[in-house]
Amino acid sequence: MHFLSDLITYGPFFFKAMQITVLLTAASITIGMAIGLFVALLKISKRKLLNRLADLYIGLIRGTPLIVQLFFVYFGLAEIVDFGQFWSASIALAVHSGAYIAEIFRAGIQSIDRGQMEAARSLGMSYPLAMRRIILPQAFKRVIPPLGNQFIIGLKDSSLAAFIAMDELFHLAQRFAASTFRSMEFYAMGGLYYLFLVTIFTLAVNALERRLKADEI
Amino acid sequence: MIKIKNLNKHFGSLHVLRDIDLNVGKSDVVVIIGASGSGKSTLLRCINLLEEPSSGEIWIEGNIVDRRKKNGLNILRRDVGMVFQHFNLFPHFTVLGNITEAPVQVRQMDKQQAYESAMALLEKVGLTDKAHAYPSQLSGGQKQRVAIARALAMKPKVLLFDEPTSALDPELVGEVLAVMKQLAAEGMTMIVVSHEMAFAREVGDWLVYMDEGKIVEVGRPEQIFEEPRHERTKTFLSRVREPNNFGKREPQVFTPRTGKGENRELATGAV
């Protein structure tokens, strides 16, 4: 009972922190998708140099911890350009998830039958036009499940922003736990909010997938 | 209309097309026949540069085909339509969407106008009732007729058909051939890679027999069917006419399939 009443008492604080977590996730996913799409296109390009650039980016990001990347952007880059807390975290998370999203998009694009591109090209469509109108819409539909998965990872990774003192969910839980000496309750509470967000998001992705499947294929 | 001069194509060390010369006149229907692996499809794909020739020249209506010319590739492909063995319809568009996509996006045709001409084309291939269906809801024959309508929507000067009926159930072949026959009667220039000998004979103006990347024989269909000049053409035709006549090939050995393991061996073994 005690826990339930705490949940209500501290609700407004957590609710505010949850908003920050959602905003942070939304920003990083949006930018991460743009980066991912761009890098995926580099990766499937016929130009070797562009392939190498994409590989270099993916290798660097996958080969280093997110926390290092986050600190690099927030503390390191601050010496040159200061993005502020929110955008530092968003950019670091976006650049990080972009590498994984790039691989998801690349696999999706390559899973589309070659005949689709050939048919589009044989109708006089340019490569970018065929990509935009024919290949990407089909590829996007196919990558919704792994993309949704990546978004969930991104949502939970946003908790690392606590280490640059952003007032998101985890940081809030940490602060309450430290000041009240009731770690168990507050970390459980923080976890519940993440669980809530992930559940909502999973349901949304499933609904989207069903709706798109309803059309055809 | 189309002139192919000294065309060669290599895939690595494989020489798939050897010194191909071919002239196709306006309104001609040229049917290319030959065993699989003889290079017929590659030749067709070279004409609209889905495959890039290793050497040689292709002229279409007095213009040399050159992909390095600015936008040359896309301009060429607007004039050369292609129909594929596996239809390659766009699954995320309706039938109408498939047909209007290129005219609207490439020719910048007005949407209403594109819609009207698409409906006219659907009437021609007998599928007006399927205008709002998705490709997955169509039979193979219907898909191929939509694919033909889609190619026609760009008002091409020549249509290439790459084994248009090979992926169809036998009872659906006729409806596609009927559409092609109608196009031929309307004066469309067509190059058709096909195994439909009856079609070749009835509709084809010229028959081309290819073997091992070379054009072995070109002639009127009746001439090639009645009195082929080359021994290889003769052998090929007799095999096509009597599928059970394997000619000089080794007799097929029946291998009993008993267990799963053996099946796998059959599938991957050196056959």
Contacts between the chains, C-beta under 8 A, distances in Angstrom:
chain1	res1	chain2	res2	distance
A	113	B	86	7.9
A	113	B	88	7.3
A	115	B	84	6.0
A	115	B	86	5.6
A	115	B	88	3.9
A	116	B	88	6.1
A	116	B	90	6.9
A	118	B	50	5.5
A	118	B	82	7.9
A	118	B	84	7.1
A	118	B	88	6.6
A	119	B	82	7.7
A	119	B	84	6.4
A	119	B	88	3.7
A	119	B	89	7.6
A	119	B	90	7.3
A	119	B	147	7.9
A	120	B	90	7.7
A	120	B	102	8.0
A	121	B	50	7.0
A	121	B	77	6.5
A	122	B	48	5.8
A	122	B	50	6.6
A	122	B	77	5.7
A	122	B	80	7.5
A	122	B	81	7.2
A	122	B	82	4.0
A	122	B	151	7.8
A	123	B	77	6.9
A	123	B	78	8.0
A	123	B	81	7.7
A	123	B	101	7.4
A	123	B	102	3.8
A	123	B	106	6.7
A	123	B	150	7.1
A	123	B	151	7.3
A	123	B	154	5.9
A	124	B	74	5.1
A	124	B	75	7.6
A	124	B	77	4.4
A	124	B	78	3.9
A	124	B	102	6.1
A	124	B	106	4.5
A	124	B	107	7.8
A	124	B	154	6.1
A	125	B	74	7.4
A	125	B	102	6.3
A	125	B	105	6.5
A	125	B	106	5.7
A	126	B	74	5.6
A	129	B	105	6.0
A	129	B	106	7.4
A	133	B	101	6.7
A	133	B	105	6.2
A	134	B	90	5.7
A	134	B	101	8.0
A	137	B	92	5.3
A	138	B	90	8.0
A	138	B	91	6.8
A	138	B	92	5.6
A	141	B	92	7.4
A	215	B	92	7.1
A	215	B	134	6.6
A	216	B	91	5.5
A	216	B	92	6.7
A	216	B	134	3.9
A	216	B	135	7.1
A	216	B	136	4.8
A	216	B	137	7.7
A	217	B	91	5.3
A	217	B	92	7.9
A	217	B	136	5.9
